[in-house]
């Protein structure tokens, strides 16, 4: 079946409408010299519709996404609950979420130059194995990287460095310019065919540097509402609860029914100019 926006719709009859989690897994990384800890959330109907392929989002600080007992200060983002509500609204397409847990080397691996090795490990060791274990589309526009604070920095770097692998980054309250040169790179390097969702609270919460990054992107021809979203939230805190409360926004930017239909239309126009 197909929806009015061109999406392929996969019905399910026996699956839990909430989706489900795979067990926590560890994948050895020769590049990092440690193991990746991953938690995967699969949408409902994944087992029933064995021909279906899905977009995928890698999310940094995976321990903070799903379960209060794992999360920092016992506050999780409630990613699965947000997905369920948006799915019930038919506001997003189903997607696979992979939470990539951080470790005691978080600051080193989420900033320059450590994020270079971290990103290479994700691309060469996780993404390359992704097709073996999960039914993803393997298209860059269907693969995103999300994170908050320093997790937003490493997400931006990864998508900027590997636009042939990732199509979008969601960067919430990102600590740009702390230990990175990403704004300078945006201003001096060729534009990438990728999208960015940027946000922050105010006051503080990296408001100024996030705005600076958004303006840098606009100066390089990113188009607000198409391949760039920048939002500010008065008095929003720098914590998991605040990020979870607005998670629905990057979800709709990345895999929202209207947003994806618009991007499909753009591709058709570019492929068949009048």
N, C-alpha and C positions, 0 to 999 in steps of 0.2 A: 504494500500500500504506500501511497505517497500523500504528503500533506500539501496544502495550497502553496507553501513556500518551496516546494521541491524536495523536501526531506523524505527519506525513506523511513517509514514507520514500521517498527517491529512489534507485533502484539505478543503478549505473554498471558498465560492462563494459570500457571501453577507456581510461579515464582513469588517470593516475598516482595511485595511492592516497595519495601524499604531498601532493596538491594542487600548486599552482604559483603563482609570482609573476608579476605584471605588471611591465613595465619601470618604472623610476623616472620619475615624471612631475613636471612643474612647472606649477602653475596660478596665474596672476597674480591677486593680490588688490588690488583698488582700495581696500579698506578699510584694509589694513595698509601699502600702498605697497611691497610686495615680493611675491615668489612663494612659494606653498606647495610644498614638496617632499613627495611622497607615494609610498609603496610599498604596493601592495595584494597581499594573499595570498588566493587563492581556494581553496575546498575542492574535493576531488576530485568529479568528476561535474558540475562547473559548466557545462561546454560541452555535455555530453550531455543533461542535463535542462533544456532551455531554458524550461520552464514553472515551474521551481522558483524560489522567492524565499527569501532568507536573512536572518537577523539580522546585524547589523554592529556591530563595535566599532572606534571610533577610539582609537588609542593614541598618547599623547604621546611625545616623544623617539624618533621612529620609527627613527632611525639605530641605536638600541641593541637593536632587537628581533630581528633575523634573522641578521645576518652579522657575524662577529668583526672582519673588516677594516674595517667601518664603525663599530663600537661603541666607546664610551669604554673605554680601557685594553684594547681587544680582547676584551671580555667582553660577549657578547650574551645576551638573555633566552631564546633558542631557542624562540620563540613557536610556530613551525611544528611543531617536534618535539613539543612538549607537546600541541598540537592533534591531532597524528597518534595519539599514545598514547591520549588520551581518546576519540578517535573509535573506535579499535580496541576500546576497552572498552565502547563504546556509552554512555559516561557523559555526553556532550554532544551537542547538535545541531550540525550543520555551521554555520559562520559565516564571514563575510567579515571580514578584519582589515585596517584601513587605518592604516599607520604614518605619523604626521604628524611630519616632521622638525623639530627645533628649530634655532635659529640663534644668532648672536652676541647677539641681543636677548632671549635666553631668560628671564633674570630679570625683565626689564621686562614681557615678554608673559605670564609665568606668575604675576604678582602684581598686586595692586591698584595703579593703576587700569588697567594695561596689559592685564590679562586680560579686561577688559570688551570691548575692541576685538578681541582675539584670538577670544573666543567668538562675537562677532557675525560675524566673518569666517567662522568654521567653519559657523555656522548658515546664513548668507545666501549664502555662496559655495561651500561644499563640500557641505553637506547638500542644498541645493536642486538641485545638479547631480548628486547621487548617483544619483537614479532614472534619469537619462539614460544613465549609463555602467555601472551595476551593477544587478542584479536583487535589490533589497532589498524588505522588506515595507512599509516606510514607516510602521510603527507605532512609537510611542515605546517601548513595552516591548521592542521588538526592536532598539533602538539604544542603545549605551552609550558612555561615555567613560572611558578608563583612563589612569593615570599614576602615577609614583612621585616622591617628594620634592616639588619645586615643581610637577612634572607632575601630582601628585595634587591639589595646590591648585587649579590651573586646571581640572582635570577636575571637581572638586567644584563650583566656581563655575559652570561651563558647564551642568551638569545642574540645579543649583539655580535658575539664572537662566532656563533654557529647558526646563521640565518637559513642555511640549507637544511637544518635539522628542526629548528623551532620557528613557529610563526608568530608567537606573542609572548609577552611577559606581563605579569601583574605584580606591581611593586608598591607595597603598602607601607607608608611611614618610613621610607627607605633612607638609610644613613649615607646618602651620597656625599662624596668629597671628604669623608672621614679618612679612609685609606684606599682611595681609588682615583682614577683619572677619567672616569666615564663621561663626564660633561665635556671635557676637552676632546675626547675621542668623537663624541657626537658632532661637535663643531668642526672637526678637521677631517674626518674620514667620510668615504662615500655612504650615501643613504642605503639602509637595508630595507628589504621588502618584508618588514615585520611590524606588528602593532604593539602599543604599550598602553597599559592602564596604570596611572600614577595617582596616589592619593596621600593625604596626611590629615592629621588633626591640626588644631590651632588653639592657643599659642604653643610654641615648641613643636614637638612631634615631627621634627625635620621639615617643617612647613616651608622655610625659605629655600632650602636646597632642592626640595621637590619641585617647587615653582620654577627655580632656575633650570632644572632639568627639562621641565615641560616647555619652557620658552626656548631652550636650545633645540629641542625637537621641532618645534613650530618653525624656527628659523631655517631648518633644513627640509622644510616642505612636508612634515607630517601634518595631516589634516585632522583637526579636532572633530570628533564624532565619527570618523572613519577608521583611521589607524592610530588614533590617540584619544585617550580620555584622561582628563586631569580634574580631580575633585578635591575639595577641602571641607573638613567637618569641624565646625566650631566646638571647642571644649572637649573634643574626643581625646581619650587617653592613649598612651603608648602601651597597649597591652592586648592580650589574646581576646578578651571579651569585645573590645572595640573593633578589632579586625574581623572577628566572627560576625559581628552585627552588620558589617557592610560587605561581607563576602559575596552576597548576591549580585553586587554590581559587576565585579570582574567576571563572575560566572556568566552573566548575561552578555557582556562584551565579547567573551571568548566563544561561547557556544549557544548564545541566545538565538532564538528562531529568527527574529527580525534582523539581527546583526549579521548572521551567517547568510541569510537570503540577500542582504544588501551586498555583501562581499562577492557572492556568486554573480550577482548582476554586474558588478564592476569587472569581474574577470571576463564575462561574456562581451561586455562593451569593448574592453581592451583587445579581445581576440577578434572581434568583428567591428572595427571602427566604421562609422558611416562616412 
